[in-house]
Amino acid sequence: MPAKTPVPENTSKRLRQPTQGQARFALTVLLIINILNYADRYVLSAVLPKIRVDLGLNFLQEGLLGSSFLIVYALATLPLGVWGDRSVRKNIVGLCVGIWSVATVLAGLARNFTQLFIVRSVLGIGEAGYAPASLSLLGDYFPKAHRGRVLSYWSMGTLIGAAIGFTMGGLIAENLGWRWAFYIVGLPGLLCAFLAWRMAEPTRGAFDNSEEGLANGEPEQHLHGGIGKDFGITLQKLLKIPTYWVLVGALVFSFFTIGGTSFWLTSYIVDTFSTPFSPMSLTKAGLIAGAVLVIGGLVGTVVGGWLADTFQKRLPEGRLLVAAGGLLIGAPLVLVALLFHTLWPFIVVFILAAVTLNFCTGPLNAVIQDVVAPEMRSTAIGLSLLLAHLLGDAAAPFVIGALAGKTSLQLALLLTAPTGLFIAGLICLLGLRTVSRDMRRMQETIQHVAS
C-alpha cells in the first residue's frame, strides 16, 4: 500500500468546513477588496482627460498607461496563482491589497508620463495575486451548488468598484484635482489588508467531497501535493481538460472588449456627446459611466448568477449556456449603442448591453471551479487570467488608442467591441460539447484520491 502524503504540521489548525459566519465574513471582506481593486484600477480612466492636459499626453500614451498595468498584472498572475496553491491564501490577499493601495497613492505624486507609467505597472503586481487566491478561497468557503451565485456576488465588486472609480474620480478631479482622486481611493485598501489577515483559512476542497474525506474531518492528504510546486505537471493535467481552454478563449475575447471599452468609456462620452454650446463635464461623464456600469452590471450579475445556478440544476451545461447567451445578445447591443450620437438612447441601449454581458461574469469562473480539481484551482485561475489579460484587456487600451489616433475613438470601439464579444460567445458554444464530461472526470478524480 503506497505511503500517504505527510500531513502538514499546521493542518489541524485549519478549518475542515468553515461556519456560515466565517464564510459570510470572508465573502464580505473579499467583496470590499474587489470593489477597491476596480476603483483603484478605473480611477485612471475617470481622470484621464485631466491628466492629458496636465501632463500633455496623446491617445497612444494614454493607452500605454492602461496596458502597462494590465501587462504586469497578466505576467504576475500565474506565479502568484501557483504561490496561492502552496501557501496561506488569506495572507497573499492581504499582502497584495497593501501593495496595490500604496501604488495607487503614489500615482497621485507622479510628475510625468514615465513616473505614472511605473507606478501603474507596480499596481499590476499587487492586484495580480488577489484574484486567484480569492477565487480559490471562495470555492472552499461555500458548497458547490452555491458557487455560481456566490461568485456572481463577488463579481459585483468589479462593477461597484468601477463605478466608484469613474464617479468619484471625475468628481474629485474637478473639485480637488486629479491627484487627490488617487489618494482617496488608495488609502482604504490598507485597512482591508488587515481584515484579510483576520479571515479564516479553509481546507482546500472542503466542499468538493460531501460523502467522505474532508467533510468528515479526515486529514487533507492530497491538498498540498506537488501540483502547485511543479507547474509542468499542472499544465499537463490542464491540457486534458478541453473545457478549461474553451473558457480561456472566451475570457480572452470578452476581456479585450470589456476592458478596452471600460478604459476609454469616460473619454468616449466626453468626446462624443460634447457640443460647442453644451460641453460634457468630467463629473457628468463619470456619473454616466458609473451609472451604466452599476445598473447594467448589478442587474446582469445577479440575474446571470441566478440563471446559471437554475439552469445548472437541469443541465450540466447550464452555466456555460447562460454565459454564451449573454455574450451573443450583448454583441449587437453594443454595436447599436456606439452608433448613437444622442446621449439618452446611448445610455439606455448600453445599459441593456451591460446587463446581458454580465451574465457571463460569475458563471465562467464557476465553470472553472467545476472542471478543475481543488488543488489546481489557484494555478488554473492564475493561468487563465495570465492569458486573458495578456491577450485580452492588456492589449486593448493600446490597440484601441492606436486606432483612435489614426481614425477616431468611436470608430476604434466600433471595430473592436462587438467583434470581440461575438467571438467570445461562439467559443462558449464550443464548450457545451465537453463541459459535462470534464465535470464528471473532476469528481471521479476527487473520489479516487479520497479513497
Secondary structure, 3 states (H helix, E strand, C coil): CCCCCCCCCCHHHCECCCCHHHHHHHHHHHHHHHHHHHHHHHHHHHHHHHHHHHHCCCHHHHHHHHHHHHHHHHHHHHHHHHHHHHCCHHHHHHHHHHHHHHHHHHHCCCCCHHHHHHHHHHHHHHHHHHHHHHHHHHHHHCCHHHHHHHHHHHHHHHHHHHHHHHHHHHHHHHHCCHHHHHHHHHCHHHHHHHHHHCCCCECCCCCCCCCCHHHHCCCCCCCCCCCCCCHHHHHHHHHCCHHHHHHHHHHHHHHHHHHHHHHHHHHHHHHHHCCCCCCCCHHHHHHHHHHHHHHHHHHHHHHHHHHHHHHHHHCCCHHHHHHHHHHHHHHHHHHHHHHCCCHHHHHHHHHHHHHHHCCCHHHHHHHHHHHCCHHHHHHHHHHHHHHHHHHHHCCHHHHHHHHHHHCCHHHHHHHHHHHHHHHHHHHHHHHCCCHHHHHHHHHHHHHHHHC
